[in-house]
Amino acid sequence: MAAVGVGLAEVAEIDTLNILRASHLAMRRAIGALPFAPGHALIDGNLIPEGLTCAATAVVGGDARAVSIAAASIVAKVARDAIMADLDRLFPGYGWAGNAGYPTAAHRDALSRLGITPHHRRSFGPVHKIMCEE
């Protein structure tokens, strides 16, 4: 049986926890969003998130070694891209849909021109620098 659970970490959580711990939080939430409790989880990477409700195995390069990890990676990318498309509509000019969350030169330029939104991580270097200048 296959099931999908999506978990997110909010901007403030990423800033507070750091990107790795926030991704682990999102993994725990994704497992919690499943319609049934899994018996075992495969985790892409070399660390198993603390507090999982099931046994787990870390798999380095997991998206190339396990179909379930590859599928989870695709689901996560599609979910993230949908969020970025929504942000692009709400905050035009930043190129959210085109950069899918990655700090392109055009996005950094938009930060300088348009300022910081509530969806920018304060711990991200260019955003932090703008905040210090203000």
One Martini backbone bead per residue (centre of mass of N, CA, C, O) as a GRO file, in nm:
protein
  134
    1MET     BB    1   0.098   0.035   0.021
    2ALA     BB    2   0.024   0.373  -0.058
    3ALA     BB    3   0.134   0.696   0.076
    4VAL     BB    4   0.079   1.050   0.153
    5GLY     BB    5   0.291   1.296   0.317
    6VAL     BB    6   0.291   1.638   0.418
    7GLY     BB    7   0.558   1.857   0.529
    8LEU     BB    8   0.619   2.159   0.711
    9ALA     BB    9   0.816   2.461   0.741
   10GLU     BB   10   0.848   2.750   0.875
   11VAL     BB   11   1.028   3.028   0.866
   12ALA     BB   12   1.069   3.057   1.176
   13GLU     BB   13   1.171   2.766   1.212
   14ILE     BB   14   1.419   2.786   1.036
   15ASP     BB   15   1.550   3.021   1.190
   16THR     BB   16   1.560   2.868   1.468
   17LEU     BB   17   1.676   2.570   1.386
   18ASN     BB   18   1.740   2.525   1.092
   19ILE     BB   19   1.735   2.355   0.800
   20LEU     BB   20   1.774   2.067   0.904
   21ARG     BB   21   1.573   2.063   1.147
   22ALA     BB   22   1.332   2.155   0.973
   23SER     BB   23   1.333   1.907   0.786
   24HIS     BB   24   1.279   1.709   1.018
   25LEU     BB   25   1.011   1.828   1.100
   26ALA     BB   26   0.874   1.779   0.825
   27MET     BB   27   0.904   1.473   0.836
   28ARG     BB   28   0.734   1.426   1.086
   29ARG     BB   29   0.478   1.554   0.961
   30ALA     BB   30   0.453   1.362   0.721
   31ILE     BB   31   0.414   1.108   0.890
   32GLY     BB   32   0.164   1.228   1.046
   33ALA     BB   33  -0.008   1.257   0.760
   34LEU     BB   34  -0.062   0.981   0.751
   35PRO     BB   35  -0.320   0.732   0.748
   36PHE     BB   36  -0.077   0.567   0.867
   37ALA     BB   37   0.147   0.384   1.043
   38PRO     BB   38   0.459   0.326   1.000
   39GLY     BB   39   0.717   0.085   1.037
   40HIS     BB   40   0.910   0.239   0.820
   41ALA     BB   41   1.183   0.465   0.738
   42LEU     BB   42   1.327   0.639   0.471
   43ILE     BB   43   1.623   0.842   0.474
   44ASP     BB   44   1.760   1.108   0.322
   45GLY     BB   45   2.079   1.044   0.429
   46ASN     BB   46   2.274   1.049   0.755
   47LEU     BB   47   2.006   1.129   0.917
   48ILE     BB   48   1.792   1.088   1.190
   49PRO     BB   49   1.525   1.200   1.310
   50GLU     BB   50   1.403   1.309   1.584
   51GLY     BB   51   1.097   1.165   1.694
   52LEU     BB   52   1.011   0.930   1.559
   53THR     BB   53   0.729   0.689   1.521
   54CYS     BB   54   0.958   0.514   1.378
   55ALA     BB   55   1.149   0.337   1.217
   56ALA     BB   56   1.488   0.395   1.071
   57THR     BB   57   1.676   0.473   0.762
   58ALA     BB   58   1.968   0.585   0.640
   59VAL     BB   59   2.020   0.716   0.291
   60VAL     BB   60   2.266   0.768   0.093
   61GLY     BB   61   2.140   0.862  -0.197
   62GLY     BB   62   1.830   0.770  -0.193
   63ASP     BB   63   1.700   0.869  -0.470
   64ALA     BB   64   1.896   0.638  -0.621
   65ARG     BB   65   1.814   0.370  -0.416
   66ALA     BB   66   1.498   0.454  -0.363
   67VAL     BB   67   1.180   0.475  -0.466
   68SER     BB   68   1.048   0.612  -0.218
   69ILE     BB   69   1.242   0.852  -0.209
   70ALA     BB   70   1.199   0.955  -0.494
   71ALA     BB   71   0.896   1.006  -0.458
   72ALA     BB   72   0.922   1.204  -0.219
   73SER     BB   73   1.087   1.413  -0.377
   74ILE     BB   74   0.868   1.479  -0.582
   75VAL     BB   75   0.648   1.566  -0.388
   76ALA     BB   76   0.812   1.796  -0.258
   77LYS     BB   77   0.860   1.959  -0.518
   78VAL     BB   78   0.566   2.006  -0.595
   79ALA     BB   79   0.485   2.147  -0.333
   80ARG     BB   80   0.695   2.374  -0.345
   81ASP     BB   81   0.617   2.488  -0.625
   82ALA     BB   82   0.330   2.573  -0.539
   83ILE     BB   83   0.418   2.774  -0.325
   84MET     BB   84   0.589   2.952  -0.516
   85ALA     BB   85   0.354   3.030  -0.703
   86ASP     BB   86   0.191   3.174  -0.484
   87LEU     BB   87   0.409   3.383  -0.411
   88ASP     BB   88   0.422   3.509  -0.695
   89ARG     BB   89   0.131   3.625  -0.678
   90LEU     BB   90   0.161   3.783  -0.399
   91PHE     BB   91   0.489   3.853  -0.487
   92PRO     BB   92   0.579   4.032  -0.719
   93GLY     BB   93   0.929   4.032  -0.857
   94TYR     BB   94   1.098   3.771  -0.731
   95GLY     BB   95   1.072   3.487  -0.884
   96TRP     BB   96   0.963   3.233  -0.735
   97ALA     BB   97   0.880   3.033  -0.965
   98GLY     BB   98   1.173   3.033  -1.108
   99ASN     BB   99   1.356   2.961  -0.832
  100ALA     BB  100   1.231   2.772  -0.611
  101GLY     BB  101   1.405   2.916  -0.354
  102TYR     BB  102   1.650   3.009  -0.492
  103PRO     BB  103   1.938   3.232  -0.484
  104THR     BB  104   1.923   3.436  -0.713
  105ALA     BB  105   2.019   3.722  -0.854
  106ALA     BB  106   1.730   3.828  -0.906
  107HIS     BB  107   1.630   3.792  -0.615
  108ARG     BB  108   1.838   3.970  -0.476
  109ASP     BB  109   1.756   4.223  -0.632
  110ALA     BB  110   1.462   4.229  -0.532
  111LEU     BB  111   1.531   4.270  -0.239
  112SER     BB  112   1.656   4.551  -0.283
  113ARG     BB  113   1.399   4.682  -0.426
  114LEU     BB  114   1.139   4.546  -0.244
  115GLY     BB  115   1.222   4.371  -0.016
  116ILE     BB  116   1.088   4.214   0.260
  117THR     BB  117   0.918   3.933   0.342
  118PRO     BB  118   0.756   3.698   0.543
  119HIS     BB  119   0.907   3.463   0.345
  120HIS     BB  120   1.179   3.542   0.456
  121ARG     BB  121   1.474   3.449   0.575
  122ARG     BB  122   1.657   3.597   0.828
  123SER     BB  123   1.914   3.388   0.808
  124PHE     BB  124   1.963   3.489   0.535
  125GLY     BB  125   2.215   3.674   0.439
  126PRO     BB  126   2.080   3.895   0.249
  127VAL     BB  127   1.852   3.957   0.449
  128HIS     BB  128   2.017   4.032   0.695
  129LYS     BB  129   2.167   4.267   0.561
  130ILE     BB  130   1.918   4.442   0.506
  131MET     BB  131   1.827   4.465   0.801
  132CYS     BB  132   2.092   4.610   0.900
  133GLU     BB  133   2.060   4.863   0.706
  134GLU     BB  134   1.766   4.963   0.824
   0.00000   0.00000   0.00000
